[in-house]
Structures are given as structure tokens and as C-alpha cells.
Amino acid sequence: MDKMLYLGMTGAKHVQLAQATNANNLANASTSGFRADFHSVFSQQVEGPGLATRTNAVMGDDSVDISAGAIQTTDNPMDVAINGDGWFAVSTIDGGEAYTRRGDLRLSADGLLINGAGQHILGDGGLLALPEHQSLSIGNDGTVSIVPLGQGPDTQVVIDRIRMVKLDENQISKGLDGLIRQRDGNTGIASSEISLISGALESSNVNAVDAMVNMISLSRAFEMEVKMMSTAGELADAGSRMMRLE
């Protein structure tokens, strides 16, 4: 009965992990630029003395769905969406560089350009800081321009260009902070070919209906694994009673 119990235990564990991932995806179905996560599970033989009769369900590396979300027009000049492939570069807590597709931009109290998650947007010259101004515009090539205080619209000044990069799709992974990085540790390659759509946002690529259906399916799978463990216990008890009768 230990084999049956082992199968039920490992199956229930990984179904529970998959349910947590699915719940996180569903919670972020309305988060701009969010990329859905998914897990892969494979079989791995339990090593040790004796016959090879036991196999574990083992969780593979976390994976991320990098397919694009829908583009939604907002008419807000501070909202930008990447048109096609590419990623915004943002500064991490440790001063490194990571990537996102979230483009709901705004200015922090100290004049730094950040997105809706509070992540600092990087320009070609580092953190993208803006002096006081009376108007701001973001071009399709990512250039950030302002009209200084007290000046006319004909005195528009280019401050910097939002750093946009291309990544190796075979190396893409998502960290616990929700940001994208390359597994090999390399930074993305800046590209002038990436263009923006101003006044629009890219939605999450999570399909809420599919996530709800998946949640129900995973709940049933978990119940099945628990039932298997319960049945294993019942069979073990029945075998013990038979031994006592002898």
C-alpha cells in the first residue's frame, strides 16, 4: 500500500502547487503587462537499494507564457505599450536590471519615471529622471520629451529614451518579484527597432475563463489524490484485520 500512498501524496503536493500558480494568474488577470506562469511535472525514479519500483512526481523549472496580451486604448499620454516583441528595462532593488511589459507610467515624488508597480524605468543613461515641466510626451521610439516650465511648445526638449530590449526567448524566466530575466544572467540587447504605442496599455495575457476552468479541474484532481490516500489507508487497515483473524 505504500506505493499507492506515495503516488497520492506526491500527486496531491504538486496539484496544490499548480493550484497556487493558477490562483496567482487569476488574481493578475487585470494587471497590465502580466505574463502567466505555469509548472511542468515529470516522473523521476526514486534511487536507493532494492528494485526500482517507486517513482516521484517532480516539479520542473517554473515557466512563463510570453505571448502578448491585447492592446487597450486609454488615451492617457503616460500609458505606453510595446508594439510587437521587446521589453521595458527597469531597475531592481539591488540596482540590477530586469524586464517587464508593464507600461502604465507615472512620475514619483522625486521626478523619477516609474510604472504602476513602482518599478523605476531605465533610460539609455540610467534611471530616467525628469526636471519640472509643464507638459510631457513619449514618442513611438521611446524618447521622452518635455516642455520646460514657462516655455512655449516650440521649446520641447528631449530628456532621454526609454531603454527597450530584446531577450533570448529560450533563456527567459520570471523571478519572485514578477520581473523577467535571462537564466544565463546576461542583460537584454537594446534595440532601436522596438516601437511604442502611446496612449495604450497591454493587458495581461491571462485568460480568466480558462483559469477558472483550470481551477475547477485542479480541485477535482486534488480530491482524487486525497481519495487515493484514504483508500490506501482503508486497504491497509483491512489487511491488518485479516492478519489478526489468522
C-alpha positions as CSV (number, residue, x, y, z in Angstrom):
1,M,0.0,0.0,0.0
2,D,3.0,2.3,0.4
3,K,3.3,2.7,-3.3
4,M,-0.3,3.8,-3.7
5,L,0.0,6.2,-0.7
6,Y,3.2,7.6,-2.2
7,L,1.6,8.3,-5.5
8,G,-1.3,10.0,-3.9
9,M,0.9,12.1,-1.6
10,T,3.2,13.4,-4.4
11,G,0.3,13.9,-6.8
12,A,-1.6,16.0,-4.2
13,K,1.5,18.1,-3.4
14,H,2.1,19.1,-7.0
15,V,-1.6,19.7,-7.7
16,Q,-1.6,22.1,-4.8
17,L,1.4,23.9,-6.2
18,A,-0.2,24.1,-9.6
19,Q,-3.4,25.5,-7.9
20,A,-1.4,28.2,-6.2
21,T,0.2,29.3,-9.5
22,N,-3.2,29.3,-11.2
23,A,-4.7,31.4,-8.4
24,N,-1.9,33.9,-8.8
25,N,-2.5,34.1,-12.6
26,L,-6.2,34.7,-12.0
27,A,-5.5,37.4,-9.4
28,N,-3.4,39.2,-12.0
29,A,-5.8,38.8,-14.9
30,S,-6.3,42.6,-14.9
31,T,-2.7,43.6,-14.2
32,S,-1.2,45.5,-17.2
33,G,1.6,43.5,-19.0
34,F,1.4,40.5,-16.7
35,R,2.7,37.2,-18.0
36,A,1.1,34.0,-16.8
37,D,3.1,31.3,-15.0
38,F,2.8,27.5,-15.4
39,H,4.6,24.5,-14.0
40,S,5.8,21.3,-15.7
41,V,5.8,18.0,-13.8
42,F,7.8,14.9,-14.8
43,S,8.4,11.4,-13.4
44,Q,11.7,10.7,-11.6
45,Q,12.7,7.3,-10.2
46,V,13.4,7.0,-6.5
47,E,17.0,6.0,-6.1
48,G,18.2,3.5,-3.5
49,P,18.8,-0.1,-2.7
50,G,16.4,-2.7,-3.9
51,L,14.2,-2.9,-7.0
52,A,13.3,0.3,-8.9
53,T,9.6,0.2,-8.1
54,R,9.0,3.8,-6.8
55,T,8.6,7.0,-8.9
56,N,8.2,10.5,-7.7
57,A,6.3,13.3,-9.4
58,V,8.9,16.1,-9.6
59,M,8.2,19.7,-10.4
60,G,10.3,21.1,-13.3
61,D,11.6,24.6,-13.7
62,D,9.0,27.4,-13.5
63,S,7.9,28.6,-16.9
64,V,6.3,31.7,-18.1
65,D,3.9,32.3,-21.0
66,I,5.4,35.2,-23.0
67,S,2.6,35.5,-25.5
68,A,1.3,39.1,-26.0
69,G,-1.8,40.5,-24.3
70,A,-4.4,42.6,-26.0
71,I,-3.7,46.3,-26.6
72,Q,-6.2,48.6,-25.0
73,T,-6.5,52.3,-25.8
74,T,-6.6,54.6,-22.8
75,D,-5.8,58.0,-24.4
76,N,-3.6,58.7,-21.4
77,P,-0.3,60.1,-22.7
78,M,1.6,58.4,-19.9
79,D,0.4,55.0,-20.9
80,V,2.6,53.1,-23.4
81,A,2.5,49.6,-24.9
82,I,5.3,47.9,-26.8
83,N,4.3,47.1,-30.4
84,G,5.4,43.5,-31.0
85,D,8.5,42.0,-29.4
86,G,10.5,43.8,-26.8
87,W,10.6,44.6,-23.1
88,F,10.9,47.7,-20.9
89,A,14.1,47.7,-18.7
90,V,13.5,48.5,-15.0
91,S,15.9,48.9,-12.1
92,T,15.7,46.1,-9.4
93,I,16.0,46.6,-5.6
94,D,19.7,45.6,-5.7
95,G,20.5,48.0,-8.5
96,G,20.4,45.4,-11.3
97,E,18.3,45.3,-14.4
98,A,15.2,43.3,-15.1
99,Y,12.4,43.5,-17.6
100,T,8.6,43.9,-17.8
101,R,5.9,44.8,-20.3
102,R,4.0,47.0,-17.9
103,G,3.7,50.5,-19.3
104,D,1.3,52.4,-17.0
105,L,3.9,55.1,-16.3
106,R,3.8,58.0,-13.9
107,L,6.3,60.3,-12.1
108,S,7.4,59.6,-8.5
109,A,7.6,62.4,-5.9
110,D,11.3,62.9,-6.8
111,G,10.7,63.1,-10.5
112,L,11.7,59.6,-11.5
113,L,9.7,57.7,-14.1
114,I,8.1,54.6,-12.6
115,N,5.4,52.2,-13.6
116,G,2.2,51.1,-11.8
117,A,4.2,48.6,-9.7
118,G,6.6,51.3,-8.5
119,Q,9.5,49.9,-10.6
120,H,11.9,52.5,-11.9
121,I,12.0,52.8,-15.6
122,L,15.5,52.8,-17.1
123,G,16.6,55.1,-19.9
124,D,19.7,54.9,-22.1
125,G,21.5,56.9,-19.4
126,G,20.3,55.0,-16.3
127,L,17.3,56.0,-14.1
128,L,15.0,58.2,-16.1
129,A,14.6,61.4,-14.1
130,L,12.7,64.4,-15.3
131,P,13.0,68.1,-14.2
132,E,10.0,70.2,-13.6
133,H,8.0,70.8,-16.7
134,Q,4.6,71.9,-17.9
135,S,4.0,69.0,-20.4
136,L,5.5,65.7,-21.2
137,S,5.3,63.4,-24.3
138,I,6.6,60.0,-25.1
139,G,7.4,59.2,-28.8
140,N,6.9,56.0,-30.6
141,D,10.6,55.4,-30.4
142,G,10.6,55.7,-26.6
143,T,12.0,59.3,-26.5
144,V,10.8,61.2,-23.5
145,S,10.4,65.0,-24.2
146,I,9.2,67.8,-22.0
147,V,8.3,71.5,-22.4
148,P,10.1,73.3,-19.5
149,L,8.2,75.5,-17.1
150,G,7.5,78.9,-18.5
151,Q,8.4,77.9,-22.1
152,G,6.3,77.6,-25.2
153,P,5.5,74.3,-27.0
154,D,8.2,75.1,-29.6
155,T,10.9,74.7,-26.9
156,Q,10.4,71.0,-26.4
157,V,13.5,69.2,-25.0
158,V,14.4,65.5,-25.4
159,I,15.4,64.2,-21.9
160,D,16.2,60.6,-22.6
161,R,14.9,57.4,-24.3
162,I,13.2,54.6,-22.5
163,R,15.5,51.6,-22.6
164,M,13.8,48.8,-24.6
165,V,15.5,45.5,-25.2
166,K,15.1,42.1,-26.9
167,L,15.6,38.9,-24.9
168,D,16.6,35.4,-25.8
169,E,13.3,33.6,-25.6
170,N,15.0,30.3,-24.7
171,Q,16.5,31.9,-21.6
172,I,13.5,33.8,-20.3
173,S,12.5,33.2,-16.6
174,K,10.4,35.1,-14.1
175,G,11.6,35.9,-10.6
176,L,9.5,36.0,-7.4
177,D,9.3,39.8,-7.9
178,G,7.3,39.2,-11.1
179,L,10.1,40.6,-13.3
180,I,11.6,38.9,-16.3
181,R,15.3,38.0,-16.5
182,Q,17.5,35.7,-18.6
183,R,18.6,32.5,-16.9
184,D,22.2,32.9,-18.2
185,G,22.5,36.2,-16.3
186,N,23.0,38.3,-19.5
187,T,21.2,41.6,-20.0
188,G,18.9,42.2,-22.9
189,I,20.1,43.8,-26.1
190,A,18.9,47.3,-26.6
191,S,17.1,47.7,-30.0
192,S,16.1,50.8,-31.9
193,E,13.7,48.6,-33.9
194,I,11.2,48.3,-30.9
195,S,8.4,50.8,-31.1
196,L,5.7,52.0,-28.7
197,I,2.0,52.7,-29.0
198,S,1.3,55.8,-27.0
199,G,-2.0,56.2,-25.1
200,A,-2.5,52.5,-24.8
201,L,-1.7,49.6,-22.4
202,E,-1.0,45.9,-23.0
203,S,-3.4,43.8,-20.9
204,S,-2.4,40.6,-19.0
205,N,-2.2,37.5,-21.2
206,V,-4.2,35.5,-18.6
207,N,-7.5,34.2,-19.9
208,A,-9.8,34.4,-16.9
209,V,-12.3,31.8,-18.2
210,D,-9.5,29.3,-18.9
211,A,-8.0,30.0,-15.4
212,M,-11.4,29.4,-13.7
213,V,-11.9,26.1,-15.6
214,N,-8.4,25.1,-14.7
215,M,-9.0,25.9,-11.0
216,I,-12.1,23.6,-11.0
217,S,-10.1,20.8,-12.8
218,L,-7.2,21.1,-10.3
219,S,-9.6,21.0,-7.3
220,R,-11.1,17.7,-8.6
221,A,-7.6,16.3,-9.2
222,F,-6.7,17.2,-5.6
223,E,-9.8,15.4,-4.3
224,M,-8.9,12.4,-6.4
225,E,-5.4,12.2,-4.9
226,V,-6.8,12.6,-1.3
227,K,-9.3,9.8,-2.0
228,M,-6.4,7.6,-3.2
229,M,-4.6,8.2,0.1
230,S,-7.7,7.5,2.0
231,T,-8.4,4.3,0.1
232,A,-4.8,3.2,0.7
233,G,-5.3,3.6,4.4
234,E,-8.6,1.6,4.3
235,L,-6.9,-1.2,2.4
236,A,-4.0,-1.3,4.9
237,D,-6.5,-1.4,7.8
238,A,-8.4,-4.2,6.1
239,G,-5.2,-6.2,5.6
240,S,-4.2,-5.7,9.3
241,R,-7.6,-7.1,10.4
242,M,-7.2,-10.1,8.1
243,M,-3.8,-10.8,9.7
244,R,-5.3,-10.6,13.2
245,L,-8.0,-13.1,12.3
246,E,-5.4,-15.7,11.3
